[in-house]
Amino acid sequence: MAGQLTVAAAGQGGAAGGGNQTVGGGSSTAGGGGPTINILEGAAVQGSPDFDPEDLTAKKGDEVTVVNHDTVPHTVTSGTGSSDPNSAKSFDTSIINGGESATVSLAQVEPGQYDYYCMIHPYMTGKITVG
């Protein structure tokens, strides 16, 4: 399954969940009103729905909360897969255990479209568009 995350200018955002891990150099607390990516229950099963929304739009400077609703660990890692030389260079949540969340800071991410995937289940993919 594929998804897309779009990042736009700071100040706009959607619903937020409570995060407990900040990644990507951000220092603000999770739950601050930024966009949210949900990892759906059963996402580890290839062919099942995985990320919601599939395509996310955000702004540079946003804090994106990633909530793992599944029972197994996942990541949200920039790039197209582990063989991508730019894998994890723009953002990486590290491992998010089932029922936990993490926050990705887009403060250092330039506007553009970024593929992401789960390092544990590389068939789980999405896109973030940063504006």
GIRACOR-V302644 format. One record per pair of residues at least 12 apart in sequence whose C-alpha atoms are under 8 Angstrom apart, sorted by the first residue. I is the first residue (numbers start at 1). J is the second residue. Records with the same first field share a line. If there is no record, write none. Layout:
I=J ; J
This chain:
1=46 ; 47 ; 48 ; 49 ; 50 ; 123 ; 124 ; 125 ; 126
2=50 ; 51 ; 54 ; 124 ; 125 ; 126 ; 127
3=51 ; 52 ; 53 ; 54 ; 55 ; 56 ; 125 ; 126 ; 127
4=53 ; 54 ; 55 ; 56 ; 57 ; 114 ; 115 ; 125 ; 126 ; 127 ; 128 ; 129
5=53 ; 54 ; 55 ; 56 ; 57 ; 58 ; 113 ; 114 ; 115 ; 126 ; 127 ; 128 ; 129 ; 130
6=55 ; 56 ; 57 ; 58 ; 59 ; 113 ; 114 ; 127 ; 128 ; 129 ; 130 ; 131
7=56 ; 57 ; 58 ; 59 ; 60 ; 62 ; 106 ; 111 ; 112 ; 113 ; 128 ; 129 ; 130 ; 131
8=57 ; 58 ; 59 ; 60 ; 62 ; 111 ; 129 ; 130 ; 131
9=58 ; 59 ; 60 ; 61 ; 62 ; 130 ; 131
10=58 ; 59 ; 60 ; 61 ; 62
11=59 ; 62
12=34 ; 58 ; 59
13=33 ; 34 ; 35 ; 58 ; 62
14=33 ; 34 ; 35 ; 36
15=33 ; 34 ; 35 ; 36
16=30 ; 31 ; 32 ; 33 ; 34 ; 35 ; 36 ; 64 ; 65
17=30 ; 31 ; 36 ; 65 ; 66 ; 67
18=30 ; 31 ; 65 ; 101
19=31 ; 65 ; 66 ; 67 ; 100 ; 101 ; 102 ; 103
20=100 ; 101 ; 102 ; 103
21=93 ; 101 ; 102 ; 103
22=93 ; 102 ; 103 ; 104 ; 105
23=91 ; 92 ; 93 ; 94 ; 102 ; 103 ; 104 ; 105
24=90 ; 91 ; 92 ; 93 ; 104 ; 105 ; 106 ; 108
25=105 ; 107 ; 108
26=63 ; 104 ; 105 ; 106 ; 107
28=63
30=63 ; 65 ; 102 ; 103
31=65
32=63
34=62 ; 63 ; 64 ; 65
35=56 ; 58 ; 62 ; 63 ; 64 ; 65
36=64 ; 65 ; 66 ; 67
37=51 ; 52 ; 53 ; 56 ; 64 ; 65 ; 66 ; 67
38=51 ; 52 ; 53 ; 66 ; 67 ; 68 ; 69
39=51 ; 52 ; 66 ; 67 ; 68 ; 69 ; 70
40=52 ; 68 ; 69 ; 70
41=68 ; 69 ; 70 ; 71
42=70 ; 71
43=70 ; 124
44=70 ; 72 ; 121 ; 124
46=123 ; 124
50=124
51=124 ; 125 ; 126
54=126 ; 127
55=126 ; 127 ; 128 ; 129
56=127 ; 128 ; 129
57=128 ; 129 ; 130 ; 131
58=128 ; 129 ; 130 ; 131
59=106 ; 111 ; 130 ; 131
60=106 ; 107 ; 108 ; 109 ; 110 ; 111 ; 130 ; 131
61=105 ; 106 ; 107 ; 108 ; 109
62=105 ; 106 ; 107
63=103 ; 104 ; 105 ; 106 ; 107
64=103 ; 104 ; 105 ; 106
65=101 ; 102 ; 103 ; 104
66=101 ; 102 ; 103 ; 104
67=99 ; 100 ; 101 ; 102
68=96 ; 97 ; 98 ; 99 ; 100 ; 101
69=98 ; 99 ; 100
70=98 ; 99
71=97 ; 98 ; 99
72=97 ; 98
73=95 ; 96 ; 97 ; 98 ; 120
74=95 ; 96 ; 97 ; 98 ; 118 ; 119 ; 120 ; 121
75=92 ; 93 ; 94 ; 95 ; 96 ; 117 ; 118 ; 119 ; 120
76=91 ; 92 ; 93 ; 94 ; 116 ; 117 ; 118 ; 119
77=91 ; 92 ; 93 ; 94 ; 116 ; 117 ; 118 ; 119
78=90 ; 91 ; 92 ; 114 ; 115 ; 116 ; 117
79=114 ; 115 ; 116 ; 117
80=115 ; 116 ; 117 ; 125
81=116 ; 117 ; 119 ; 122
82=119 ; 122
90=108 ; 109
91=104 ; 105 ; 106
92=104
109=130
110=130
111=129 ; 130 ; 131
112=129 ; 130 ; 131
113=127 ; 128 ; 129 ; 130
114=127 ; 128 ; 129 ; 130
115=127 ; 128
116=128
